[in-house]
Amino acid sequence: VYRLIKDVKENKDTTDKRGKATTKITRTVAFIEDVRLDVEANHRVTVKELACNYGVSTQTIFTVLTQDLGLSKKSARWVPRLLSDEQKAVCLQCSRCFINRYNKEKDNFLDKIVTMDESAVAYHTPETKEQSKQWVK
C-alpha cells in the first residue's frame, strides 16, 4: 500500500499488473513430447523436478501429465518377501520345537512365547510410500 501511494505521488504507472506474465509458455506438442520422454525414462520423477528442469510452474507440468498425457500417480504395490528354502526349513524346525515344548510344559510354555507381526522384522525400509509412487496410464 505504501509503495502504491509513493508511486501515485511520483506520477508512476499504477495499473494492476497481477496475473500478466511477461513470457508465456504454451503447452506445445514439442513440450508435451519432451515431458513424455522424461517420464518414460524415469517413472518416479516428481512434478517439482520436471518444473525445475523446464522452468515452468508445477501446475503446468501437472496439467501436461494428467490432461495431455493421461497419466496418474500410483503407489507401487507392496510385494511380500518370499522365503528361501533354507528360511522355510528354519521356520519348520522352530515350529516343531515349539510343539515339542508345548507337549512337555503345556500352558506354562505358552506364557513364555512373545509373538509379533513378521513384517515388523524388516530392518531397512528403502523408501516411503510417497517415494514409491510412479506415473502410470
Accessible surface in RSA format (square Angstrom, percent):
REM  Atomic radii and reference values for relative SASA: ProtOr
REM  Chains: A
REM  Algorithm: Lee & Richards
REM  Probe-radius: 1.40
REM  Slices: 20
REM RES _ NUM      All-atoms   Total-Side   Main-Chain    Non-polar    All polar
REM                ABS   REL    ABS   REL    ABS   REL    ABS   REL    ABS   REL
RES VAL A   1   141.79  93.3 103.12  93.4  38.66  93.2 105.57  91.7  36.22  98.2
RES TYR A   2   192.75  90.0 186.88 106.3   5.88  15.3 139.37 104.7  53.38  65.8
RES ARG A   3   187.51  78.7 180.96  92.2   6.55  15.6  64.20  87.7 123.32  74.7
RES LEU A   4    95.11  53.0  91.82  65.7   3.29   8.3  93.68  65.8   1.44   3.9
RES ILE A   5    83.57  47.6  82.05  61.1   1.52   3.7  83.57  60.2   0.00   0.0
RES LYS A   6   118.28  57.7 114.50  70.3   3.78   9.0  61.06  55.0  57.23  61.0
RES ASP A   7    30.52  21.4  30.52  30.4   0.00   0.0   0.13   0.3  30.39  30.3
RES VAL A   8    87.43  57.5  78.68  71.2   8.75  21.1  81.60  70.9   5.83  15.8
RES LYS A   9   162.02  79.0 129.60  79.5  32.42  77.2  84.70  76.2  77.33  82.4
RES GLU A  10    85.53  49.1  59.52  45.0  26.01  61.9  39.98  77.3  45.56  37.2
RES ASN A  11   140.33  96.8 106.71 103.1  33.63  81.0  30.55  73.5 109.78 106.1
RES LYS A  12   116.60  56.9 100.58  61.7  16.02  38.2  64.62  58.2  51.98  55.4
RES ASP A  13    91.08  63.8  63.75  63.4  27.33  64.6  43.35 102.0  47.73  47.6
RES THR A  14    60.23  42.8  34.80  35.3  25.43  60.6   8.87  11.9  51.35  77.6
RES THR A  15    90.20  64.2  75.49  76.5  14.70  35.0  74.92 100.6  15.27  23.1
RES ASP A  16    82.46  57.8  64.20  63.9  18.26  43.2  41.67  98.1  40.79  40.7
RES LYS A  17   121.21  59.1 107.77  66.1  13.44  32.0  94.25  84.8  26.97  28.7
RES ARG A  18   199.17  83.6 175.25  89.3  23.92  56.9  86.64 118.4 112.53  68.2
RES GLY A  19    87.92 108.4   0.00   N/A  87.92 108.4  44.78 122.9  43.15  96.6
RES LYS A  20   145.91  71.2 123.30  75.7  22.61  53.8  85.05  76.6  60.86  64.8
RES ALA A  21    80.24  73.8  42.87  66.2  37.37  85.0  53.24  75.0  27.00  71.5
RES THR A  22   140.98 100.3 100.44 101.8  40.54  96.6  84.42 113.4  56.56  85.5
RES THR A  23   111.67  79.4  95.61  96.9  16.07  38.3  71.86  96.5  39.81  60.2
RES LYS A  24   175.41  85.6 142.29  87.3  33.13  78.9  87.84  79.1  87.58  93.3
RES ILE A  25    95.44  54.3  73.27  54.6  22.17  53.4  76.63  55.2  18.80  51.0
RES THR A  26    81.82  58.2  73.40  74.4   8.42  20.1  62.82  84.4  19.00  28.7
RES ARG A  27   106.95  44.9  81.73  41.7  25.22  60.0  14.93  20.4  92.02  55.8
RES THR A  28    67.08  47.7  60.05  60.9   7.04  16.8  60.37  81.1   6.71  10.1
RES VAL A  29   129.89  85.5 125.85 113.9   4.04   9.7 126.67 110.1   3.22   8.7
RES ALA A  30    68.71  63.2  59.35  91.6   9.36  21.3  66.65  93.9   2.06   5.5
RES PHE A  31    22.73  11.4  19.21  11.9   3.52   9.1  22.08  13.4   0.65   1.9
RES ILE A  32    33.45  19.0  33.45  24.9   0.00   0.0  33.45  24.1   0.00   0.0
RES GLU A  33    66.47  38.2  65.79  49.8   0.68   1.6  33.23  64.3  33.24  27.1
RES ASP A  34    66.41  46.5  64.16  63.9   2.26   5.3   8.92  21.0  57.50  57.3
RES VAL A  35     0.00   0.0   0.00   0.0   0.00   0.0   0.00   0.0   0.00   0.0
RES ARG A  36    74.66  31.3  74.63  38.0   0.04   0.1  34.90  47.7  39.76  24.1
RES LEU A  37    88.71  49.4  83.72  59.9   4.99  12.5  84.01  59.0   4.70  12.6
RES ASP A  38    52.02  36.4  48.19  48.0   3.83   9.1   8.35  19.7  43.67  43.6
RES VAL A  39     4.20   2.8   4.20   3.8   0.00   0.0   4.20   3.7   0.00   0.0
RES GLU A  40    94.04  54.0  76.93  58.2  17.11  40.7  32.93  63.7  61.11  49.9
RES ALA A  41    90.81  83.5  46.93  72.4  43.88  99.8  58.74  82.7  32.07  85.0
RES ASN A  42    74.37  51.3  70.09  67.7   4.28  10.3  24.87  59.8  49.50  47.8
RES HIS A  43    85.30  46.6  81.54  56.7   3.76   9.6  58.57  60.4  26.74  31.1
RES ARG A  44    93.62  39.3  82.07  41.8  11.55  27.5  36.02  49.2  57.60  34.9
RES VAL A  45    11.35   7.5  11.20  10.1   0.15   0.4  11.35   9.9   0.00   0.0
RES THR A  46    55.64  39.6  55.63  56.4   0.01   0.0  52.66  70.7   2.99   4.5
RES VAL A  47    30.14  19.8  27.53  24.9   2.61   6.3  27.53  23.9   2.61   7.1
RES LYS A  48   153.48  74.9 151.95  93.2   1.53   3.6  95.86  86.3  57.62  61.4
RES GLU A  49    87.75  50.4  82.90  62.7   4.84  11.5  37.95  73.4  49.80  40.7
RES LEU A  50     0.51   0.3   0.51   0.4   0.00   0.0   0.51   0.4   0.00   0.0
RES ALA A  51     7.55   6.9   6.03   9.3   1.51   3.4   6.39   9.0   1.16   3.1
RES CYS A  52   107.85  81.6  78.63  87.7  29.22  68.7  29.90  75.8  77.95  84.1
RES ASN A  53   106.51  73.5  69.42  67.1  37.10  89.3  19.83  47.7  86.69  83.8
RES TYR A  54    60.19  28.1  37.54  21.4  22.65  58.9  38.73  29.1  21.46  26.5
RES GLY A  55    61.84  76.3   0.00   N/A  61.84  76.3  36.63 100.5  25.21  56.5
RES VAL A  56    23.17  15.2   4.65   4.2  18.52  44.6  14.10  12.3   9.07  24.6
RES SER A  57    62.83  53.1  46.35  61.9  16.47  37.9  51.07 108.7  11.76  16.5
RES THR A  58    64.76  46.1  61.99  62.8   2.77   6.6  31.43  42.2  33.33  50.4
RES GLN A  59   117.43  65.7 115.30  84.3   2.12   5.1  57.00 121.3  60.43  45.8
RES THR A  60    33.40  23.8  28.86  29.3   4.53  10.8   9.52  12.8  23.88  36.1
RES ILE A  61     0.00   0.0   0.00   0.0   0.00   0.0   0.00   0.0   0.00   0.0
RES PHE A  62    94.83  47.4  94.83  58.7   0.00   0.0  94.83  57.5   0.00   0.0
RES THR A  63    17.31  12.3  16.48  16.7   0.83   2.0   8.66  11.6   8.65  13.1
RES VAL A  64     0.00   0.0   0.00   0.0   0.00   0.0   0.00   0.0   0.00   0.0
RES LEU A  65     0.00   0.0   0.00   0.0   0.00   0.0   0.00   0.0   0.00   0.0
RES THR A  66    41.09  29.2  28.14  28.5  12.95  30.9  24.62  33.1  16.47  24.9
RES GLN A  67   134.24  75.1 102.89  75.2  31.35  74.6  36.38  77.4  97.86  74.2
RES ASP A  68    54.43  38.1  20.36  20.3  34.07  80.6   8.61  20.3  45.82  45.7
RES LEU A  69    18.14  10.1  14.07  10.1   4.08  10.2  17.72  12.4   0.42   1.1
RES GLY A  70    46.38  57.2   0.00   N/A  46.38  57.2  28.43  78.0  17.95  40.2
RES LEU A  71    21.37  11.9  16.54  11.8   4.83  12.1  16.75  11.8   4.62  12.4
RES SER A  72    46.32  39.1  44.26  59.1   2.07   4.8  37.86  80.6   8.46  11.9
RES LYS A  73    58.21  28.4  34.18  21.0  24.03  57.2  24.23  21.8  33.98  36.2
RES LYS A  74   116.23  56.7 112.65  69.1   3.58   8.5  61.36  55.2  54.86  58.4
RES SER A  75    41.75  35.3  20.19  26.9  21.56  49.7  17.22  36.7  24.54  34.4
RES ALA A  76    43.23  39.8  20.12  31.0  23.12  52.6  29.39  41.4  13.85  36.7
RES ARG A  77   219.72  92.3 194.68  99.2  25.05  59.6  72.62  99.3 147.10  89.2
RES TRP A  78   193.32  77.6 166.16  80.4  27.16  63.8 145.97  77.8  47.35  76.8
RES VAL A  79   116.04  76.4  96.95  87.8  19.08  46.0  97.59  84.8  18.45  50.0
RES PRO A  80    72.81  53.1  70.56  64.3   2.25   8.2  70.56  58.3   2.25  14.0
RES ARG A  81   161.03  67.6 133.65  68.1  27.38  65.2  80.70 110.3  80.33  48.7
RES LEU A  82   158.50  88.3 137.38  98.3  21.12  53.1 138.61  97.3  19.89  53.5
RES LEU A  83    70.95  39.5  56.19  40.2  14.77  37.1  56.46  39.7  14.50  39.0
RES SER A  84    58.30  49.3  46.17  61.6  12.13  27.9  51.98 110.7   6.32   8.9
RES ASP A  85   119.43  83.7 108.96 108.4  10.47  24.8  38.64  90.9  80.79  80.6
RES GLU A  86   135.69  77.9 126.59  95.8   9.10  21.7  46.67  90.3  89.02  72.7
RES GLN A  87    76.75  42.9  74.12  54.2   2.63   6.3  27.89  59.4  48.86  37.1
RES LYS A  88   113.40  55.3 107.74  66.1   5.66  13.5  60.38  54.3  53.02  56.5
RES ALA A  89    58.67  53.9  49.73  76.7   8.94  20.3  54.66  77.0   4.01  10.6
RES VAL A  90    79.54  52.3  79.26  71.8   0.29   0.7  79.48  69.1   0.06   0.2
RES CYS A  91    66.00  49.9  61.38  68.5   4.62  10.8  26.35  66.8  39.65  42.7
RES LEU A  92    92.28  51.4  88.31  63.2   3.97  10.0  91.80  64.5   0.48   1.3
RES GLN A  93   126.98  71.0 122.19  89.3   4.78  11.4  39.29  83.6  87.69  66.5
RES CYS A  94    62.39  47.2  58.74  65.5   3.65   8.6  16.71  42.3  45.69  49.3
RES SER A  95    54.42  46.0  51.47  68.7   2.95   6.8  23.97  51.0  30.45  42.7
RES ARG A  96   144.80  60.8 143.70  73.3   1.10   2.6  48.20  65.9  96.60  58.5
RES CYS A  97    65.34  49.4  60.56  67.5   4.79  11.3  17.85  45.2  47.49  51.2
RES PHE A  98    97.85  49.0  97.14  60.2   0.70   1.8  97.35  59.0   0.49   1.4
RES ILE A  99   105.06  59.8 102.89  76.7   2.17   5.2 105.06  75.7   0.00   0.0
RES ASN A 100    83.96  57.9  82.01  79.3   1.95   4.7  15.87  38.2  68.09  65.8
RES ARG A 101    96.40  40.5  96.40  49.1   0.00   0.0  29.49  40.3  66.91  40.5
RES TYR A 102    80.60  37.6  80.60  45.9   0.00   0.0  47.35  35.6  33.25  41.0
RES ASN A 103    86.91  59.9  71.28  68.9  15.63  37.6  23.31  56.1  63.60  61.5
RES LYS A 104   171.11  83.5 135.62  83.2  35.49  84.5  87.60  78.9  83.51  89.0
RES GLU A 105    56.76  32.6  45.67  34.6  11.08  26.4  31.05  60.1  25.70  21.0
RES LYS A 106   115.67  56.4 115.67  71.0   0.00   0.0  80.93  72.8  34.75  37.0
RES ASP A 107    93.44  65.5  92.05  91.6   1.39   3.3  34.10  80.3  59.34  59.2
RES ASN A 108   104.80  72.3 100.53  97.1   4.27  10.3  15.59  37.5  89.20  86.2
RES PHE A 109     5.06   2.5   5.06   3.1   0.00   0.0   5.06   3.1   0.00   0.0
RES LEU A 110    90.76  50.5  78.24  56.0  12.53  31.5  78.35  55.0  12.42  33.4
RES ASP A 111   128.78  90.2  93.30  92.9  35.49  83.9  32.80  77.2  95.98  95.7
RES LYS A 112   132.92  64.8 103.18  63.3  29.74  70.8  75.75  68.2  57.17  60.9
RES ILE A 113    56.08  31.9  32.90  24.5  23.18  55.9  36.80  26.5  19.28  52.3
RES VAL A 114   141.70  93.2 110.96 100.5  30.74  74.1 114.43  99.4  27.27  74.0
RES THR A 115   116.25  82.7  90.05  91.3  26.20  62.4  62.04  83.3  54.21  82.0
RES MET A 116   125.19  64.8  91.73  60.7  33.46  79.7  69.50  59.1  55.68  73.8
RES ASP A 117    97.35  68.2  81.70  81.3  15.65  37.0  37.88  89.2  59.47  59.3
RES GLU A 118   137.91  79.2 133.58 101.1   4.32  10.3  55.01 106.4  82.89  67.7
RES SER A 119    68.10  57.5  41.75  55.7  26.35  60.7  39.46  84.0  28.64  40.1
RES ALA A 120    69.18  63.6  36.71  56.7  32.47  73.9  48.67  68.5  20.52  54.3
RES VAL A 121    59.78  39.3  55.72  50.4   4.06   9.8  58.83  51.1   0.96   2.6
RES ALA A 122    67.95  62.5  39.51  61.0  28.44  64.7  47.85  67.4  20.10  53.2
RES TYR A 123   210.62  98.3 170.35  96.9  40.27 104.8 135.38 101.7  75.25  92.8
RES HIS A 124   140.54  76.8 123.80  86.1  16.74  42.8  89.94  92.7  50.61  58.9
RES THR A 125   107.47  76.4  83.16  84.3  24.31  57.9  55.16  74.1  52.31  79.1
RES PRO A 126   108.06  78.8  78.19  71.3  29.87 108.6  79.21  65.4  28.85 179.3
RES GLU A 127    56.35  32.4  43.94  33.2  12.41  29.5  18.75  36.3  37.60  30.7
RES THR A 128    81.00  57.6  73.41  74.4   7.58  18.1  77.37 103.9   3.62   5.5
RES LYS A 129   151.56  73.9 137.38  84.3  14.18  33.8  86.51  77.9  65.05  69.3
RES GLU A 130   115.33  66.2 106.73  80.7   8.60  20.5  55.78 107.9  59.55  48.6
RES GLN A 131   107.83  60.3  92.46  67.6  15.36  36.6  39.11  83.3  68.71  52.1
RES SER A 132    11.58   9.8  11.58  15.5   0.00   0.0   8.13  17.3   3.45   4.8
RES LYS A 133    52.80  25.8  51.59  31.7   1.21   2.9   9.35   8.4  43.46  46.3
RES GLN A 134    53.70  30.0  53.70  39.2   0.00   0.0   3.89   8.3  49.81  37.8
RES TRP A 135     5.63   2.3   4.80   2.3   0.84   2.0   4.80   2.6   0.84   1.4
RES VAL A 136    56.87  37.4  52.12  47.2   4.75  11.4  56.77  49.3   0.09   0.3
RES LYS A 137   190.04  92.7 128.41  78.8  61.64 146.8  99.90  89.9  90.14  96.0
END  Absolute sums over single chains surface
CHAIN  1 A    12027.9      10078.8       1949.1       6837.3       5190.6
END  Absolute sums over all chains
TOTAL         12027.9      10078.8       1949.1       6837.3       5190.6
